[in-house]
Amino acid sequence: MVLKVKDLVFAYSGVKILDRVSLELEKSEVLGVIGPNGAGKSTLIRCMNRVLRPQSGKITLDGIDIRDMDRMEIARKLGYVPQASKNSFPATVFDTILMGRRPHGGWRSSSSDVKKALEVLKLLGLEDLAMRDFTELSGGQQQKVVLARALVQEADVLLLDEPTSNLDIRQQLEAMAIIRKMVEDRGISALMAVHDLNLAARYADRILMLKGGCVFDAGEPFSVLTAENIREVYGVKAIVKEDGGRPYILLKGPAKKNQYLLNAASPFVNSINHRWHRSI
Amino acid sequence: MRSKMQNMSHETKAIGLEAIEAQYTQFVGRRYIFLLALAFLTVALAGTAVTLGVIKLSIGQVYEVILHNFLPDQFQATEEAQRVVWNIRLPRILFGILAGMGLGIAGAVMQVVLKNPLASPYTLGISSAAGFGAAVAILLGQGFFGSYLIAGNAFVFALISSMVIVAIARHKGATPEIMVLSGIAIMYFFSACTTLLEYFADSDAVKGVVFWMVGSLSKASWNELYVLCFVLAVCIPILVWKSWDFNVMSSGDETAKSLGIDVGRTRNLSMIISSLIVASIVAFTGTIGFIGLVAPHIARMIVGGDNKFVLPGSALVGGLLLAGADVVAQHIMPPVILPIGVMTSFMGIPLFFCLIMRRRKGYW
């Protein structure tokens, strides 16, 4: 499955959140999307599975425009892990995971759906939570359950919006390893928005760096995760080292305040800053 | 705390997938048993209620009448017994059960699609809108459907009010609080409209409206029963068929969309269907509060959150509550029969407070 995004534009009441974003996601590839808060990472993901409707631009799956597909078709191809989720009514963890089978089934789950949910339960080590109520779980446990729901969906592309933000460090690495392994074993691909640059550096094949709704840079981790880019996009001083063939980023602190404000003085950057504040 | 959690996870890690599957199967099986038990209770209530009444008939006589109507040759019945049991008691208790079922399932659906535990036909103003429609029909003789003037009007107005709520719910950022408040606003608006109509109408007609609004099962006859039966037979399967979608929708609109659910369409469709149910009940009985609010919560306490069980469960609990309240209303101070709408509120409010006090974290 090759996913292509071309010149995507999305605006909330006139303010552009995404401005002509283009990207390509190959089969068996993990693409990390990084950028500061309000750069448009979540919006990009939500436009891709048509939770939001972009104003213009084209998204294709193996050459087919997703506007020509109905929701169920899209749901069978694109799995989605939202940043946070809440249930307004009680549901067991197992029933929550089973929801991932909805795009494949009729009005209720079959025994093969139950089997698949059980396998994913084991894969993520959630066995002991199976009969617990989703809302009673910790944020990290909920995140794992939501990831499980996306895995049981058996989509060709996983869209992950900060899938590890609530996990402790061990769970972060475990979750990333599971996503990596899924990508390699099943030949699916994954697009994930991440805040942790080192997680992106370690687990993504390519990185897309967003700033103010535009693609700032894209490519191999080494070419994107440079000290200059990080300073330019985040306003943070960083040292980039190498570890096991991957970049390793050591954050030193915010770039000098007056210099940052000096940068922000140009009209272009100013409008972007305005956007950041709006979305914060 | 932490070490306790770890111990727990170590112990349970030993549980295999077969054990979890067995646990889940048992969990689901228990829910079917709960539903069967509720269905059995409903039948038992109906069976008992037909034997109760001012006119003393023995249990044997009562069942002879019922069997007489199915097998006229084998069983005999006196004319009086036939009139009391077959024309009055039986349709009344059956109508009570069906009306309660309809209100219960409509409330459950509204709560889940609006993601609001306070939603119900009553609190969202749908009942009072239907009441206004009926008042227009009674007082002005104006309406939309000739022979079913009152029911037709009640339905159209119920639909208008539910569409307003759907529109507000779809509006970005509409919180549960805003939706309940707009429901209450709709309720007050239509109450005010009804009062205005009554103010200019003559007193006999107003009395008719008041008697209609207060809620009563006394108008129940086999004809009304057939209409309601037909409406429920069409609507309930559609709602139960959508129950998995409702489950997915309670995880949020975004998640539901990403799992292939057309959230807007499902929400509109289910609001229209539940309004149709409510309208066809309210049109025949008048306003009956609290069943639609309380029955789904009781059902969730018994069967958990899966709507595949919550919807039938709410229907059964609603039927039991309404029919039970009607039995109490008839026999608490004979020969006076208290209005059912008053009775469900008197019985529903303590129950509701009880639920508020005992509510679990995060939901009701």
Interface residues (C-beta under 8 A of the other chain):
Chain A: R46 N49 R50 V51 R71 M72 E73 I74 A75 R76 L78 G79 Y80 P82 S85 K86 N87 S88 F89 P90 A91 T92 F94 D95 T96 M99 G100 R102 P103 G105 W107 R108 S109 V114 L118 E119 L121 K122 G125 E127 D128 A130 M131 D133 T135 E136 Q153 L159
Chain B: M8 S9 E11 T12 K13 I15 L17 I20 E21 Q23 Y24 F27 Q111 V112 K115 N116 P117 W241 K242 S243 W244 D245 N247 V248 S250 S251 G252 E254 T255 K257 S258 L259 G260 I261 D262 R300 G304 G305 D306 K308 V310 R360 K361 G362 Y363
